[in-house]
Amino acid sequence: MEQQEERICLDTRRHGVVLVRPFLRASLLAVCGLGAFLGGWPLSAFGALLLGLAALIATAAVWRWDRTHVVLTTEKLFVSHGVIRRRAASVQLARVGAVEVEQTLPGRLFGYGTLVAGDLGSRNRGNLHRCWASYSLRTYVPSVEWPFYGCR
């Protein structure tokens, strides 16, 4: 019997919504830094420091976002993340127990949600990392018989 070759069905990164919180934090620091920078000499050095910190926070968030990938093949679900220390977790689709999609109201409106997949051999429901799936969540995660939806 001939085995089929493993195909990639989905290769995506986390939804951009995960950048909202770090960008808000960086924006707040940037506004405070700009105010301090315009406040005159003693405060301008502190303002420049806050502006640099805001840029660093925003850059680090985008870098982490870019380095996190969710790959779904015909045989397994694979999540890799990390910048300096790269980590990866995978589970065979045959061993995937329940696959849940948790969506808030904004998640339903903007097409993102939290994908929770657990390994049948574990007691934890989310043994494989919880990950924010991308805008294509509706296409790739139908509500029934998830592992058998057929890849494109």
ABEGO torsion letter per residue (X at the ends): XBBBBBBBABBBBBBAAAAAAAAAAAAAAAAAAAAAAAAEAAAAAAAAAAAAAAAAAAAAAAAAAAABBBBBBAABBBBBBEAABBBBBBBBAAABBBBBBBBBAAAAAAGBBBBBBBBAABABABABBBBBBBAAAAAABBABGAAAAEBX
